[in-house]
Amino acid sequence: MAETVAVGLDASRRSLRTTRGTLRYKSLVLAQGARPISLPSLPANMVWRINTLDAWLGLRAQIGSQSRRIVIIGAGLVGCELAEDAATAGHDVTLITQGPYPLETLLPSQAGMVLQQRLRQCGVTIITNTTVDIVKPSPAGKTIILSSGNKCDAEIVISTIGLETNLRLAHMANLKTKQGIIVDEATLRTSNPSIYALGDCISLNGQTCRYIAPIAAQADAIAHSLLGLPHAGYQHTSPPIRLKSRIMPLELRGTPDPRAEWDVVEATPFRLLMQQKQGGIITATLKA
Ligand SMILES: Cc1cc2nc3c(=O)[nH]c(=O)nc-3n(C[C@H](O)[C@H](O)[C@H](O)COP(=O)(O)OP(=O)(O)OC[C@H]3O[C@@H](n4cnc5c(N)ncnc54)[C@H](O)[C@@H]3O)c2cc1C
């Protein structure tokens, strides 16, 4: 059922209301993904969010073939990759982050500061430790007012501040949620046994994991359960996280603990290798 949106869920009647009528189900799988976080300070009519192909094509069309002044808000994986690509393509790029350096939720400061330096060398202006109070129209296009009191102008503003699960359907069905739809780690059943969930919309052990890699194994476990076939159960492992960058390709493996210390194993101008250990066992590795 293409171009159909699920708009209502009544778990007691096992019925899903859609824009093309109501469907009854024996089992239901929620695979609704996540949507860009929307803040009143970043109005949708002035700030791009690039979570869909349509949005990306719209942004590409607005950028056109000229060099543009682009402000990117949020220095996570998407923001950093986009900033590098746009600067390399000849645009005047400013990257705004609330952290002390880009990728601050993933990287130890030693690695984050190297990334920051390389992005700057590539032409990206980076403004750290600040949030955006408001984006408003201006003769130059848009003016971004920062919490620091400073401001900057842009023709194009892009928000890459992260994703959130739309919990509307889950709440209608009284499913338990915490950032995402809570599922059992082995069965991927929600708190209602006839409803499963997978992918970006779920919360596993209280955490979301919004990467492509785990989804096939999640779908496999659910398919076996739906067909009544034996299965050992889904076993979650953190997928490798990669920054797809030419100036600093990096890979993070394991389960990094943002509060734990990192040990430097090797640090040269060409290679950075860091590790986290717990009880003498390596729990996370960073290669850049
Ligand atoms: C810019 C960007 C770059 C990324 N890069 C990487 C990467 O390099 N590596 C990586 O591992 N991951 C990456 N990701 C994340 C990856 O895309 C997601 O983890 C993956 O797409 C999640 O799949 P999903 O099926 O859970 O959700 P989605 O792919 O988001 O699919 C959800 C679908 O459900 C539909 N839907 C939602 N609500 C309803 C409703 N009520 N009714 C009907 N349909 C509905 C949506 O329209 C959509 O088609 C990236 C994401 C973005 C936005």
The ligand as a Tripos MOL2 file, in Angstrom:
@<TRIPOS>MOLECULE
LIG
   53    58     1     0     0
SMALL
NO_CHARGES

@<TRIPOS>ATOM
      1 C1         21.5690   11.6280    6.2160 C.3       1 LIG1
      2 C2         21.6450   10.2490    6.8250 C.ar      1 LIG1
      3 C3         22.8020    9.4910    6.6760 C.ar      1 LIG1
      4 C4         22.8990    8.2240    7.2450 C.ar      1 LIG1
      5 N1         24.0540    7.5160    7.0830 N.ar      1 LIG1
      6 C5         24.1620    6.2830    7.6250 C.ar      1 LIG1
      7 C6         25.3490    5.5130    7.4630 C.ar      1 LIG1
      8 O1         26.3020    5.9430    6.8230 O.2       1 LIG1
      9 N2         25.4110    4.2680    8.0340 N.ar      1 LIG1
     10 C7         24.3640    3.7580    8.7490 C.ar      1 LIG1
     11 O2         24.4670    2.6290    9.2510 O.2       1 LIG1
     12 N3         23.2290    4.4740    8.9170 N.ar      1 LIG1
     13 C8         23.0950    5.7110    8.3740 C.ar      1 LIG1
     14 N4         21.9400    6.4270    8.5440 N.ar      1 LIG1
     15 C9         20.8550    5.8190    9.3390 C.3       1 LIG1
     16 C10        20.0570    4.8240    8.4930 C.3       1 LIG1
     17 O3         19.5750    5.4860    7.3480 O.3       1 LIG1
     18 C11        18.8980    4.2950    9.3480 C.3       1 LIG1
     19 O4         19.4440    3.6040   10.4570 O.3       1 LIG1
     20 C12        17.9740    3.3460    8.5830 C.3       1 LIG1
     21 O5         17.4750    3.9330    7.4050 O.3       1 LIG1
     22 C13        16.7990    2.9780    9.4930 C.3       1 LIG1
     23 O6         15.9100    2.1490    8.7950 O.3       1 LIG1
     24 P1         14.4010    2.0290    9.2790 P.3       1 LIG1
     25 O7         13.7670    1.0680    8.3420 O.co2     1 LIG1
     26 O8         14.3270    1.7740   10.7330 O.co2     1 LIG1
     27 O9         13.7860    3.4920    9.0780 O.3       1 LIG1
     28 P2         13.6580    4.3610    7.7640 P.3       1 LIG1
     29 O10        14.6890    4.0070    6.7550 O.co2     1 LIG1
     30 O11        13.5980    5.7650    8.2490 O.co2     1 LIG1
     31 O12        12.2490    3.9300    7.1730 O.3       1 LIG1
     32 C14        11.0530    4.2070    7.8630 C.3       1 LIG1
     33 C15         9.9240    4.2470    6.8480 C.3       1 LIG1
     34 O13         8.6730    4.2950    7.5360 O.3       1 LIG1
     35 C16         7.8570    5.2860    6.9380 C.3       1 LIG1
     36 N5          6.8900    5.7520    7.9460 N.ar      1 LIG1
     37 C17         7.1340    6.4330    9.0970 C.ar      1 LIG1
     38 N6          5.9890    6.6600    9.7590 N.ar      1 LIG1
     39 C18         4.9990    6.1070    9.0210 C.ar      1 LIG1
     40 C19         3.5830    6.0200    9.1790 C.ar      1 LIG1
     41 N7          2.9590    6.5270   10.2400 N.pl3     1 LIG1
     42 N8          2.8760    5.3970    8.2220 N.ar      1 LIG1
     43 C20         3.4900    4.8600    7.1460 C.ar      1 LIG1
     44 N9          4.8210    4.9080    6.9410 N.ar      1 LIG1
     45 C21         5.5600    5.5260    7.8710 C.ar      1 LIG1
     46 C22         8.8370    6.3420    6.4820 C.3       1 LIG1
     47 O14         8.2540    7.1550    5.5000 O.3       1 LIG1
     48 C23         9.9670    5.4720    5.9480 C.3       1 LIG1
     49 O15         9.7150    5.0740    4.6350 O.3       1 LIG1
     50 C24        21.8120    7.6910    7.9820 C.ar      1 LIG1
     51 C25        20.6380    8.4440    8.1280 C.ar      1 LIG1
     52 C26        20.5550    9.7110    7.5570 C.ar      1 LIG1
     53 C27        19.2830   10.5060    7.7280 C.3       1 LIG1
@<TRIPOS>BOND
     1     1     2 1
     2     2     3 ar
     3     2    52 ar
     4     3     4 ar
     5     4     5 ar
     6     4    50 ar
     7     5     6 ar
     8     6     7 ar
     9     6    13 1
    10     7     8 2
    11     7     9 ar
    12     9    10 ar
    13    10    11 2
    14    10    12 ar
    15    12    13 ar
    16    13    14 ar
    17    14    15 1
    18    14    50 ar
    19    15    16 1
    20    16    17 1
    21    16    18 1
    22    18    19 1
    23    18    20 1
    24    20    21 1
    25    20    22 1
    26    22    23 1
    27    23    24 1
    28    24    25 2
    29    24    26 1
    30    24    27 1
    31    27    28 1
    32    28    29 2
    33    28    30 1
    34    28    31 1
    35    31    32 1
    36    32    33 1
    37    33    34 1
    38    33    48 1
    39    34    35 1
    40    35    36 1
    41    35    46 1
    42    36    37 ar
    43    36    45 ar
    44    37    38 ar
    45    38    39 ar
    46    39    40 ar
    47    39    45 ar
    48    40    41 1
    49    40    42 ar
    50    42    43 ar
    51    43    44 ar
    52    44    45 ar
    53    46    47 1
    54    46    48 1
    55    48    49 1
    56    50    51 ar
    57    51    52 ar
    58    52    53 1
@<TRIPOS>SUBSTRUCTURE
     1 LIG1         1 GROUP 0 **** ****
